[in-house]
Amino acid sequence: MSTPAAPSGAKKAQASVQRFGTFLSGMIMPNIGALIAWGLITALFIEVGWLPILFRNIGSGVVPDWVGAIGGWGTHMVDGKEVAWDGLVGPSISYLLPLLIGYQGGRMVHPANPTRGGVLGAIATMGVIVGVPSSPMFLGAMIMGPLGGWTMKKLDESWDGKIKPGFEMLVNNFSAGIWGMIVAIFGFFAISPFVRKLIELLGKGVDFLVGHNALPVASVIIEPAKVLFLNNAINHGVLTPLGTEQVTNAGKSILLMLESNPGPGLGILLAYMLFGKGMSKASAPGAAIIHFLGGIHEIYFPYILMKPALLLATIAGGASGVAVNQLFKTGLVGPAAPGSVFAYMMMAAPGDLPKILLAILVSTAVTFAVAMPILKMDKSSDGDLSKATAEMEAMKGKKSSVAGNLVAAPTGEIKNIVFACDAGMGSSAMGASVLRNKIKEAGYGDVKVTNEAIANLKDNYDIVVTQETLAPRAIPKVPSATVLTVDNFMNSPRYEEVVEMIRTQREGSGTAAPAPAAAAAPARASEEPAESAGASEILSTDSIKLGVKAADKADAITQAGTMLVQRGAVDQAYVEAMHKREESVSTYMGNFLAIPHGTNDAKEHIKESAMSFLRLDEPLDWNGNQVKFVVGIAGRNKEHLQILGKLAKIFSNNESVQALENANSADEVAAILGKVNS
């Protein structure tokens, strides 16, 4: 047996930087709303902000006192003395924002008691805020917040279970107070000098680049780092803290535009729209809209991973945009998050918007100009967009919510589709039934849709549909198929995508859709099996219960399984297998339905096919989804598939679901289900 090669030192280093960047991002991103609010207040109310400029140029030219009161400039009389306004801008950047970041950092490292960790993080952060009052303590908050929360977590673990009953609140409150005092003092004396020196060092580095007009050179690092998902460490660890300090001192900062400029990504996607091939060309327009208007930059990363030489284009485009912004001395008053053109319009400093939009246009044009010959001279076949997306997600460490939709259609004619699940007995059967009906209604009755267990998959399918958590097991078994993932078996938008793939393919080749009903071949046994003689009572009214009370998901599964045991359809080991199945893959189907059933290995514990139907008294949380109906399933020889097909039709219809919810008896439920045993 071959052993997978160990990750190289470079890969390990990259992964470490990614994790560090993700951790920093986890502290900053939840507080972006507060940063934006502060940026808007700054843009509107500081002495050189939008409102003072407006008032000075209209009417009497006098700026109302309330503008200065909010912006923190000007004076007012208090007890006969002239006193400066404090305003919102200064206290927010000095206290509110660092404390929010420190609180979030403490929450992240104390999962057992996030609030307690957050409070300690905020207390610890206050030490460095007071220790370095001249600078916004973002860096200090990102150090002391996690430190305070983590040390509190370790102390909590040390006396867990050792506190005498009745003293828990006393110990918890005083331990947090005493330890908070200690870490705040530690931050004041030990961490503040370090942070002060670090800020001075980073500031000198930025001043050097600006003073030598070398700031565009930063794009050589930033643009490749974005594609490798190292940007969080650069952006949230360095640029945002330094940029925010610049805003405090100068009213705006160019540093906030170094990483978030949407121009380079738009230039890449425009080049693919005109000079790309196949799926990459077809998908580029939609990706451009998501990127430029929505600010989701990761959508264009797979296009670069297909042609790494395009990094030259993004570097050139990014550097050009920075150069234009540096030439016109433009800046933002707060982070543009996400990096959308709309965010730029909101955060542009007064008078800078036209110049900033010009910089975005220039960076787009330069990126496009460099990318165009790279794509035109590339004689290789179109890159694998799905593979590039998978590589991007692997580097990111998680599935992309937008780039994951860039799936290439099968190159051959779509004739054979399989819906795969763990056991091939319940989830896949219902999903296959819903998809089969949609394809037939579209007039493509010649397309075969079956269901199968993951373990039994063979590489002879055009499209494989499965749950997201099962995809890693399915993909190696079907390397030549297009794999689509779903999370809602009743109403997944993926089903419409499959129908559209078939329609586009048939219309493009000039193949007419076959007649859906009379001309279509009879359903095969593997698609919609006819009910066998022994299946006449798979779902009886005795197996239908209404108003069921369940403490949690596990309790509901146990009750559904127990009904199957009482029917004599399975033994107790099958109920245990139902729980095991749920631990590996959720049986939530969508539209308030869950269908717990055993694993593929548990079929030997099934004596006869049967189902149980539970309507819960109160909706139950099922891995973050609301469930009102629980259908326990045990099937032999595919006798249960016809009923599952009928259930799929019913639960994909909202009116039928409502009728089931309003039914008053088991007979009414059976009638709504369409006499599934007939």
N, C-alpha and C positions, 0 to 999 in steps of 0.2 A: 504494500500500500504506500502510495506516495504521500509525503508530508508537505503541506503547503509551506511555501517559503515565508520566512519571518519578515515582517515589515522592515524596510531599510531604515537607516538612521535618519535620512532626509524625510521619509514618510512619517516616522514617529515625531520628528520635530514639527512637521507641518500639522499633524493631528494635535499636538500639544498647543501650538499657537491658535489653532481653530477653537479648541476647547476654551482656552483663555479668552479669546475674542468673544465667544458665545457667552461666557460668564460675564464679561464686562457689558455686553449688549443686554443681558438679562437685567442688569441694574439700571441701564439708561432707558431702554425702550418703553417700559411701563410708565415712565415719567415724561415721555415726549410731549404729552398734552400740556403738562406744566411748563416745559421749556418753550413750547409754542406760545402759550398764554403770556409768559414773560417777554418773549420776543415781540409779540403784538403790542403789549403795553409800552415796551421800549420804543418801537417804531412810531407809535402814535403820540407819546407824551413827553419824551425827553426834549431838551431845549432845542435840538435841531430836528425834531420829529415832524411827522406829517401835520398834526394839529397846530403847533406853533407856527410852522411855515404858512399854513392856510390862514390863520387869524392875522398874521402880520401883513398879508397881502390883500385883505378885504376890510372894508369898513374903516374903522379908526386905526387899525394896525396894532391894537392893544390885545395882548394874549390874556385871557381870563385867568384869575388866580387858581381856579380849580385844576387847570391843565398842569401848572407847575406843582400843585399839591400832589397830584398823582405821579408826575414824572420825577419828582424829587429835586427840583431846582427853583430858584427864587426864594423869597422870604415872606414872612407874615408876622404880625404883631401879636405877642402874648404877654399880657400884664405890662404893657408899655415897653416891651423889649422886642427887638427885631430878631426873629428866629428863623433859621433855614428849614425848609420843608424836608421831611424824611422821604416821603413818597413811597411808591410800591416797587420801583425798579431796583434800588439798592438792597433793601431788606430781602427781597425775593431771591436775588442772585447770591446774597451772602449767607442766608439762613434757610429759606424754604427749600430751594432746589438741592443743596447738599444734604439736608436732613432727609428729604424724600429718597435720594439715592442711597444714603446710608441705611435707611429703614428697609429699602428693598433688598440691599445686599445682606442685611441680617436675616431677613425672611428666607432668602434662598438657601442659606447654609444651615438652617434649623428647621428641617421639614416636620419634625415631630411637634413643634409648637412655633409656627411661623410668626405669629404676632409677638411672642416673647422674644424671638430672635430679632425681629424688626425693631422693637423698642430698644433693645440693647445696642443694635447697630446705630440707631439715631443718637442715643446718649454718647456712645463712643465718638461719633462724628462731631458732636458739639465741642469736644476737646480740641480737635485740629482746626475747627472754624475759628475758635477764639485764639488759638495759637498762631494762626497766620491770618489776621484780619484784613490784610491788604489785598488778598486774592480770593476769588471764588474757589471754595474747597471741593471741587469735583474729584480731583485725584485723591485728596485726603479721605473723602467719603467712600471712594471705591476701595480704599485700604482698610479704614477703621470700621466701616459698616459690616463687611464679612467677618472681620476679626472679632468684633463684639459679639455677633450672633454665634460664631463658631465656638468661642470660648465659653459662652453661656450654655451651648449645647453639651459641651464636654462636662461641665459642672453638673448639669441636670442628669446626665447619664451616670455620673459617679455616685449620686445618692438616690437613683431611681429604685423604688421599692423599699427604701430604708427609713422613710419618714413615718413616724407614728400617726395613725389615723387621727384626724382632727387638727393636725398641725400643718397640713399641706399648704393651705393658703398663706399662713404666716411665713413658712419657709420660702415659698415661691416668691412672694412679694419682697421680703427683705433680702433674699439672695440676689434678686434682680437689681434692687436698689444699691446694695453694697458693691456688687461686682460692676454695675454701671458706673459708679463713682470712680472705681479703680481704673477701669479702661479709659474713661474720659481724661483722668489725670495723666495716664500713660500716653494718651494721644497728644495731650498738651505739651508734655516735656520731651517725649522720645520721638514721636512721629512728625510733629510740626516742623522741626528743623530739617528733617530729611525731605519732606514734601516741599518746603521752601526752596531748598537747593535744587530739587528735581525740576520745579517750575522755572527757576532761573536758567537752568541748563537747556531745557526744551525751548524756552523763550529766546535764548541766544541763538539756538539753531535756526529757528524760524526767522529771526531778525537777519541772520547771515544770508539766508536764501533770498529774503525780500531785498536786502541791501545790495545784493549782487545780481538782482533780477534773475535769480535761478530757481524761483518757485515752480516754474513749469517742469523742472527736472523731477519733481516729486511724482509726476505721472508715470515715470519709469517703474516706480515701486507700486503705486496705488492701483493702476489698471490691471496688471497681472494678479495682484493680491486679491482684487475683487473676484476674479474668476476662480481663484483657489480658496475663496471664502476666508481669507486672512484679513479682510477689510475691517471686520469688527474691532480687532485689536488696534488697528491704526486709527480708525474713525472715532470709536468711543473711548479708546484709551488715551489718545493724544489730541486729535484735531478738535473734537467737541469741547473738551476742557479749555484748551488754549484759545479756540475761537470764541467761546463764551466770555473769557476774560478780555479778549480784544473788544468785544461788543460793549462790555462795561466801560472800557477806557476810551474807545473811539466811536462807539455807536454802531459799528458794523464790523464784519470780519470776512476776509476772502477765504480763510481756512475752512469755513463751513461749506464751501463750494468745491473743494478739491476732489472729494470722493463722490458727492451726490449728483454731479452734473449728468443729466440724461442724454446729452448730445452724443457721446461716443457710442452708446448702445443703439440709439436711433440710427446713426450712420451705418452701423453694421447691418441692421435689419433692413434698411432701405437698399443696401447693396444686394442682399439676398433676394429682395423682392424683384429686382431687375435682372440680376445675373446669377441667381442661385438655380438649383435644379430640384425637381421632384418635390418631396414632402417639405424640404427646408424652404423652398420658394413659396409653396402654397400656404405654409403656416406663418410666414414672416409678417404679413399684414396684421393679423390678429395679435401676434406677439408685440409688434410695434405699438399698437394701441395700449396694450396692457402696460408696456414699459414706459412710454412717454407720458401718457395721461394718468395711469394708475401708480406710477413710480415703483413698480416691482422690477428691479434691475435683473434679478436672477433669471428672468425669462429669456434673456439673450445669451446667457453663459453657454448653453449647449451649442449654439451656433459657432462660437469661438472654439470650443473644444473639438468640433468637427474639423476645423481648419485653424490650427494654432498660430499660423502665420498672421492671422488677423489681429493678433495682439499688437503687432506693429501699427495697425490702423488705430486701435483704441488709444495707444500711447500717444501717437501723433495728434489725435483728436483731443484727448484730454489735455495735453500740454498746450495746444492752441487755445483752448477755452480759458485755461489759467492765464495764458499770456495776455489775452484780450482783457480779462478782468483786472489783471495787474496793471495794464496800460491805462485803463480808465479809473483805476482805484475804486472798484466797486466792492460790494460786500452784502452779506445777509445779516439780519438782526436776530436770527434764531435758526435752529437746525431745520433744514428742508427734509422732513421725514413724513412719508417716504419721498424718494427723490423724483417727484413728479414736477412737471412744468407748472402745475397749479400751486404746488407748495412753494416753488420759487417766486411766483407772482405774489403770494401772501407774505413771504419773508424778506423780499427785496428791501434794501434800505431806501429811504426817501430820495427820489431822483435817479436811482440806479437801475430801475427795471428795464428801460429800453436797452441800456448797455449790457445788462446781464442776458437779456434775450438774444442780443447780438452775439455774445460769447457762446451761448448754446448753439446758435445757428452756425457759427464758424466751426465749432468742434464737431458738429454733425457733418458739415460739408467736407472738412479735412478727413474725418474718419471714412466717409463715403469714397472720397477721391483715392485714398490709399487702399481701401478694401476692394474697389472695383477691379483693378488689374490683377489682384491676387485671385479673385474668383474667376475672372475671364481667362487667365492663363492656366488655371488649374484644369488639367485634362482628365483627372481621375473622376470616377463616378461619384454621384451624390453621396455624401457621408451619411452614416447611420445616425439619424437624429435621436431615435429611441436609445441607442447605445450611449450617445453623448449625454443625453439627459440622465441616464442611469449613472454614468461616471460623475456627473455634477452632483447628483444626490448622494453618491458615495462619499465625495469630498466634503459635502455639506454635513453629512452624518445623519440626515433624515430626509424624508420624502418632501419634495417641493409641491406646494399646493397649486402652483400655476404651471411650472415647467413640466410637471408630471402629465399634463394634458397634451403634450406634444407627442402623440403616438402615430407612428406611420401605419397606413393601411397595408394589408397584405398585397404583395405584388401579383399573385395569381388570383384566379377567380374564386370568390368566396362561396364555397359550397358546403363546408363542414364546420360547424361551431359547437363547442362543448362548454358546458357550465360545470366547473370543477369545485368540489368542496372536500372536506376531510374524509367523510364517509361515503359521499356520493348517494346519500339516501334522502336527505331532507332539504337542506338549504339549496343545493344545486338543482334538485328536482323542481322546486318552486320557481327559482330564478329562470331555469330553462323553459318552463311553461310560459312565464310572462314574456320572455324574449321571443319564443316561438310564435306566440299569438301576435306580437307586434310585427314580426317579419311577414307572417302570412297576411295580416291586414294590409300591409304595404304591397302585397301582390307577388311576393317571392317565396311561394310555397315549395319551390324545389330546393331551398336551402335547408339542410338537415341540422337540427338543433337537438343535442342530447345532453345528458348529464353523466358525470363520472367521478369517482374518487380520485384524489390527487395521486395516490399510489399507483393507480391503474392507467394513468395517462400515457399515451404513445404519441410520437411526433408525426401525426398524420392529420392534424387539424389546421384550419386556416386561422381561426380566432379562438382563443381560450379566455373565458370570463371567470374570474374568481375573486375572493375577498382579498383585500390589501394585505392582511396578515399571512395569507397563504401563498401570495405571489412568489416569495423566495423559494418555496418548494416546487412550484409549478414551472417556473421559467427554465430550470435546467432540463426538465423532461421534454419540453417542447421548444427547442431552440429556433425552429423555422416558423413558429406561429407568432401572431400578434397577441400579446397578453394584455387584457384590460382588467382593471380592478374596480369593484363596486363596494359600497357600504350600505346601500339600501336596495334590497332585493325586489321590492314592489315597484318603486318609482325611480329607479336610477336613471340619470340622464345619459349614462353610457349606452343604454338600450337604443336610444334615438341615434347615438353616434354610430352604432353598428348598422342600423337600418340605412343611415345616410351613406355609410361606406359602401354598402351593397348598391344603393341607388346610383351613387356617383360612378361606381365601377361599371354597372350595366349600361347606363346612359352614355358613358364615355366610349364604350366598346360597341355601342349600337345594338346591344342585346336587349330585346324586349322582355318585360316581366311576364312570366307564365301566368296563366289563369289561376287565381288563388284557390278556388274551391273545386269545381268539377274536374278541371284538367289536372289538378295536383294529384300526385300519387298518394295512396292511402298511407296513414301514419305507420311507421315501423314500430315494432314492439318496444324498442329502446327509446322511442320518442314519447308516445302516449299509449302505453300498454293497455290492452283490453283487460278488464277485470276478470280474474279467474273465479272459478266456482267457489273456492274457499274464502273469497274476500267479501262475501255478502254482508258481513257485520263488522267491517273494519272500524267504523265509527257508529256506535249505537248511542241511543239517548241516555243510557245508563252511564256513558262515559262523558257526558256533557254536564258540567257544573257551573252554576252562575253565582255571583256574589261571593267568590272565594276570597278569603283573607290570607295574605302571604306576608311574612315579615320582611323577606328580601328575595332576591333572585334565586338563591340556593333553595329556599323554602318552596318557592313556586315550582322549581324543577323536581324537587322531591315529591311534591303532591301530584304532579303530572305523571311522574314515573310510578308512584305507588298505585295510581289508578290502572296503569298498564299491568302491574303485578297482580292486582286484584282481578283483572280480566283473565288472568292465566296466560297472557300473551308473552310475558318475559319473566325472567327470574330477577332476584334482587341485584345481582351483579350488573345487570343492564342499567339499573338506576344509577349505580356508581359510575358506569361508563358515560352516562348522560352528563354528570357533573364534570368528568374528566374532559369530555368534548367541549364543554363551555369554558373550561379553563384555558384551552388552547385557542379556540376560535369562537367568537360570539355567534349565537343562533338568532340574533335579532334580524328580522326580515324587513322592517319598515311598516308604516301605517299601524303602529301599536301592536304588532304581532311578533312573537318569538316562538320558534318551533324546536325546543330542546330534543335531542336524540343522541343515541350512543355513538361511540367511535366506530371506525371501520372494523376494528378487531373484536367488537362486541356482538357481531351478528350471530355468533354461536349461542348467545344467550336469548335469542328471539325464538319463541315457540310458534307463534303465528302473528300475522300482521294485525296491528291494531293502532288506534289513535285515542287520545284523550283531549278534551276541550275544556279549558278553564277560562271563565271571564272573571277578572279580578274585581274585587269590591272597590279598590283604589288603584290608580296607576302606579306602576312599580318602576323604579330606576333600573335600567338594564344597560349597564356600561355607558351611562350618559344619555340613554334614550328612554322615552316613556313607553311602557308596555301595559296594555289592558287585556290582551288575549294571549294565552299560553296553550300551544297545541303540542302534546307529547306524541312522539312518533316511534313506531317499531315496525319495520317492513321486511318481509321475506319475498324473494322472487319478484320484486318490483310490484307487488300487488297494491301497494299504497300509493303508487305514483299517480294514478288517475285521480284519486281524491286530492292529492297535493296540487295537481293541475287545476282542479276546480277551486281549491282554496286560494291559489295564486290569482285566479281571475276575480274572485270575490274581494280579496284584500287589496287589489289594485284599483278597486272602485270605491271611492269615498262614500257614496250613498249606501252601498252594501255594508261597509264597516259601521256606519251610523246605525243601520238597521240592526246589526248584531249587538250593538251597544244598547239599543232600546228594547231588545227582546226580553220577554218576561218568563219564558220557560224553555226547557230543553227541546221541546217539540218545535217551538218557534225558531230556535237556532238551527235545528235540522232542516226545517223548511227553507230558511234563508240560504243555507249551504247548498240548496238544490238537490236534496235527497241524494247525498254523495254516495250512498250505497246502492243506488238504483242502476 
